């Protein structure tokens, strides 16, 4: 589950009438699923009222004009129609505006002050701090197939020596080398733990993300697999790395990619699949939507309607081999779904036409098409190296029973007798100890990575690298 993106991209003009003067800079912190974004409203008094511009310093956006703004009877209102953004708050006697920021039908509390507002420091007790008790080096390596350079961090137990190594492969969406999401840095925690215990680790920014080059938007899981191959080639040039003890650890989509590489490369001596898919992508998405929706309190009737709609969409994608025709078919299907559902879950203020385009572009993207169609079983059948497959029993994104069973069967069918399959109690998709497993819990949980899961991973890797 990806954090909600709050984007300020459109410049529009704003002038409305007011009864009072609140000229100046008003500062707030927008908290969205573990992410904190500074928001600044710059209010200027004019002859006809006020003019307001908007800054989002953390996104590098400044001077964005709003569609409308007003301040009457102590109530400050701002809208950016094309982004479906609204803010409304009431000015109190303490010179603080208490209000809510709304976007895409969701509301988030956000207060404004003329004082500079600092982000809250989120408690993440497992996150390591420098100086580290091991050697860390910023590195770059080339994916010659894609013609791009990738940037990452190589950590070694000591600067000198020869060590077993793992490459960390992130989940879906553009991730940095720490797989940073919801205020957590799971790959930083995992890397730190393994390196302290004698295992070297290479983690890197996804292509087109942070310091890595390339285009993330046009890439599929198969393309990302070539990035991993490039990482292996780089590690083989390092004198500190044991060439016969190179392993892969893939989380979520990374657990789809690791078998792709291992099935083709004799250089991979073992793989760890953390919440890795074992069934076809469309089936995972249907299960995911149902489980997350149920946990969020959606009725069985709504869940059934959503499943029917999504099945039709996935069937269209699975049958397609032409992008132009796929776009037409998806547009017709989603348009009809909107007609059949008078209260669709779409952003307030967004036209049906724009909503349909948004959905079609997402579903018809190279990555989504590939994921929907891809069945990992044939690839898993070709994996001959040792495999550890771990899932949290409360994982709602890659449900453990269906996926672990499928992984186990595929490996066995291919004759792999070196597989260890484990479902860990009370852990979610991020391997946090949790209550429900809902993605909406991720940010509120202080723990980044369960010590039980870390121990299981380390013990198994140590067995493979003796």
N, C-alpha and C positions, 0 to 999 in steps of 0.2 A: 504494500500500500504506500503510495507516494504522498509526501506532504502536499497540502494544497498550495498552489503557486499564487502569490499575490503580485500581479504584474501591473505596472503603470507605464503604458506604451503610447497612449493617444493624447495629443495636445488639442485641447478645445478651449473656447473662451468662456468667461464667466462674469456676469454682472447681475446683481439683484439688489433690491432695496433692503435697508436695515433701519432699525430704530436706535441702536446704540453703536458706539465705536469700540471694536475689539481688535483694532489694528495691531499687527505685530506677528511674531513667530510663535506658533503653538506646537508643542512637541508631545509625541506619544510613542508607546511601544505596542505594536500589534503582535499578539501571541497566537500562532497558528500551529497546532499539532507539534509542539516542541520547538518550533522555530520562532525567533524573535526578530521583528523588523522595525527599525526606527521609521516613524512617519512624521513629517513636518508639514503643517498648513501655514502658508504665508499669506496673511490677510492684510489687504490694503484698502483704506477708505477712499471712495471716489464720490463724485457729485451725485451719482444715482444710487449709491449703496456701497457694496464692497466688491472687490475682485480678489479671488483666491487662487493661489497656485499651490501645487503639491510636490513635495520632495520625498523620495525613498532612498536615503543615503546608502543603505546596505545593498541596493540594487543598481547604484550608480545613476539613478534617475533624479533630475532636478528641474524645477520650473515648469512642471506639468500643470496646465490650466484645467480647471474643473468646468463641468457643464453648467452648473448653477450653484449658488451659495447664498445663504441668508443668515441674519442674526436678528431675531425678533422675540421679545418677551423672554429674554435670557436663553433662547434656544438657538443653537448654531447648527445649520444644516448644509451639507455639501453633497453633490452628486457628480459622478462621471458616468454618463449613460452608456456609452459604448463599451465600458468595462464592467457594467452592472455594479458599480461601486456606489455606496451611500454611507454617509456618516451623519449621525445626529446625536447631539449632546447638550446638556444644560449647564450653564455657567453658575457656579455656586459662589457664596460670599468669600470663600477662601481662594478665589481666582483659579479654580480648577474646573474644567469642563468634564462632566461625567457622562459618558455616552457609549455608543456601539458602532463598530465598523461592520458594514455588510457587503458581501460580495457573493455572487452566484447563489443567492438564496440562503446563505449561511451568515450568522451573526456572531461577532466576536467583541467582547467588552474591550474598550480602549478609552482611557482618559487622557485629556490634554492639559498641558501646563506650559507657562511661559518660561519656566526653568528648564535647563537641559536635563533630559531624562536618560538615565543609564539603564542598560539592559540588566535584567536580573541574572545572577550567576546561578546556573542550574547545577544541582548536586549530582555529580557523576563520580562516585567514590572510586570506581575501578580505573578511571582514566589516568594513565601514567603521566608523570611530569619529568622534564629534564632536570638534572643530567641523568641519562639512562645508564644502568650498570652494564652496558654492552656497547658495541660499535654500531653506529648508524651512518649510512652514506646515501646522499641524494644521487640518483643515477638516471640515465636516459638510455634507451635501447631502441633499435630500429626494427620496424615491421617492414621488411623489404617487399613483401607481397602487396601491401597497401600503400607503400611509399610514405610512411609516417613515422615520427618519433614519439615514443611514449615515455612519460616521466614517472618516477616512483622512488621508493625508499628500500634499500637493502639493509637489513639488520643482521649482524653476525654476533654470536655469543662472545667472541673476542676478535680483535683486529687481525690476529695471526692464527692460522690453524686451518683444518679442513673439516667442513660440517655438512650434515644432511640439510636439505632445504625444502621449503614449500613455497609455491606461488599462490597467492590469494586471489580468487576470481569473484567479483562482486555480483550482486543481484540486478534486477531490471532497473532501467532508468539510468541517467548519467550520474555516476558515483565517483567521488574522489578516492584516493588511495586508502583512506580510513573507512570507506563505505559509510560516510557520515549521513545520518538521517535521524529525524525526530530528536535532535539534540544529543544523539549517541554516536560513538565512533567504534563500532564493534571490531573492525579490522585492526585498529590501533591496539585495542585491548588484547585481541587474539595474538597479534604479532608480538606484543610485549611479553605475554605469558610464554609463548613458545620459545622466543629467543632467550629468555632468562633460564630456560630449561634445556638449552643446548641445540635448538633447531634454528637454522637461519631462515629468514623470511623475506621474500620479495613481494611487495604490494605496490600497485601503481594506479595512477588516475586513468579512468576509462578514456578511450579515444575521444577527442573533442571536448574534454572536461579538464578543468583546472589547468595544469601545465602540459598536458598531452595534446598532440596535434591530431588532425583528422576530423571527419564529419560523423558525429554520433547518430544524427537523425536518419541517415541513409543506410545504416549498418544493421545487420541481423546477428543472431547468435552465432551463425557460421563465420561471420566476419570477426566477431570478438574472439572466436577460437584461434584465429591466426595471430591475434595479439598475444595470446598465451604462448603459442608456438615461438613467437619472437622472444618472449621472456625466457623460455627454456634455452634457446640458442644463445642468449646473452649470458645466462648462468654458466653455461658450458665453457665460457671464456674466462671465468673467474677461478683463480687458483685456490680460493678458499672453499670452493664448493665440491662436494663429493659427487662426481658425475653419475654414479650408480645409485644415488639416493636422492633423486629429484621427485618430489610429490606435488600434487595439486589439491587445494582445498577450495571448493566452489560453494557459495551460498546462494540458494534460490535459483535464479537463472544460471548462476555460476555452476550449480550442480547439474545443469543441463550441458554446459560447455565442457566441463572437465572430462566426461566420458568421450566426447567428440575428439578431444586431443589425445586422450589415453588410448583410444581404439586405433589411432593412426601412428602413434609414436612409441618407439621402443625405449625412448629416453625417460618415459614416465614410469616410475617404479611403484607408485601407489596413488590412490585418490581418496579424498574424503568428501562426501556429498552432504552438505548441511541444508536440510529442507530441499533436497533436489527433486525435480519432477521425475515421475516414473510413468505417468500416463500422458496422453496427448493434450496439447495446450488448450483446446476448446473445452475438454472435460474438466481440466483444472479450473478454468475461468468460471464455468457454470457452478462447480462445487464451491468455489471461493465466494461468488456473489450470493449464493444461498446461505452459507454459513455466517458470513459477515452480516448480511441483511437480517438474519434471524436473531443474532446476538444484539443487533441494534434495535430490535423490537418491531420489525416489519411483519405485517400479517401474512399468513399462508397464502391468501388470495393474491396479494401484491407480489409475493415471491414467485408464485406460479406464473403470473402474467409476465414478469420479468424474464423468467426462464424460457418461456415460450418465444418471446421476442428475440432473446439472445440466441436461442437455438436456430431460429430462422436466419439470423445474421451470420452465424458461424457456418451454417450449411452453404450459404452463398459464397463465403470466402473459400471453403474447402473445395467447392466445385469450380472455382475461378482459375483461369490461367491467362487472363487478359485484364490489365489494369483499367483500361477505358471502360470495358463492359462491367467490371466489378464496381466501378464508381457509379455507373448508371443504376445497377441493380441494388446497391446499398442505398442510394438516394431514394429510390422508389420504395424500398422496404421500410426504411426509417420514417419517411414521410407518411406512409400508411399507418405505421405504428402510432405516430403522433395524432392522426385523425381518430384512431380507435381509442386513444387514451386522452380524454379531455383535460386531464391534470398531469401532464408529463413532468418529470423531475428535470427541469431545465432552468438555467439561470433567469431570475426575474428581469424583465426588460429586454431579453434577447428574443429576436424574431424566430419563428419556426424555421425559416429558410437558413438563417445563420447557424442555428442549433444543428440542423441536419448536416450542413457543411462541416461543422466542427466534428461531429461524430464520424462522418464518412472519412475525413482526413486521418483521424486517429486509427480507425479500423483498417483502412487501406494502406497504412504506412508499411514499409518493408518489414520492420521488426514485428509488428502485430500479425501480419499475414503469415510470416514464417512461424511464429510461436503458435498460432491457432492450428496450423497444419502439421506441426512437427510431433511425431511420436518417438519418444526417446528409446523405446524398447529395442529396435533393431541395432542401434548404436551400443546400448548396454550389453547386448549379446556378444559383441565383438571385443569387449574389455576383458583382458586376461590378467591384469595386475591385481593385487589386493585392493579391496574396496571397503570402506567404512561408510555406511549410510545412517545418518542421524536425523531424527525429527523430534520436535516437541509434540507431546500428545495433544496440546491445545492449539496447535498451528491451524489457523483458519484460512491461510493463504495457499499453502501446499499441504492439504489434509494428509496426516500421517498414514492412516490405514491403507487407503487406496494407492498412495504413491510408494510407500515402503514395500507393500505386497508386490506391486508391479516391478519394482527394482529387483527384488529378490528372485522373482520368477524369471525375469529376463537374463540375469546373471547366471542362474542355474541352467537355463536353456542353452546358454552359450558354453556351458562346461566350466564356469568359474566357481571353484570350490574355496576361494579365499575371500568370501564376503562376510562382513559382520553388519547385521541390521539391528538398530536399536531405536526404540521410541522412548523418550525421556519424559517422565511424569511432570505435569504442571508447568511445562515450558511452551512459549509461543513461537512464532515464526522467527523472531530474532534471538531465540534461546534465552529469553528472560523468564524468571519465575513470575507467574502472573495469576490473575483471577479467572478471566474469561477467554483470553487469547485474542480479543479484539484489537485490531490495529490502533484503535483510539486510546488504548492503554499504554502504548509504547512510550510516549513522551513522559507520562506521569510516573513511570517506574524508574527508580534511581539506578537499579542494576542494569548494566549494559550487556553482560554475558554471564550466564550461570556458571559458577565454579564447578558444578557437577559436569556440565558439558565440556568445559575446558579440560578437566581431568580425563574424561573419556577420550577426547581427541589426542591429548598428549600421550597417554598410556599406549594407545593403539599405534601411533606413529613411532614411538620408541621401540615397539615390538618389530615394526617393519624395517627399522634402520639399525638394528643391532649389528 
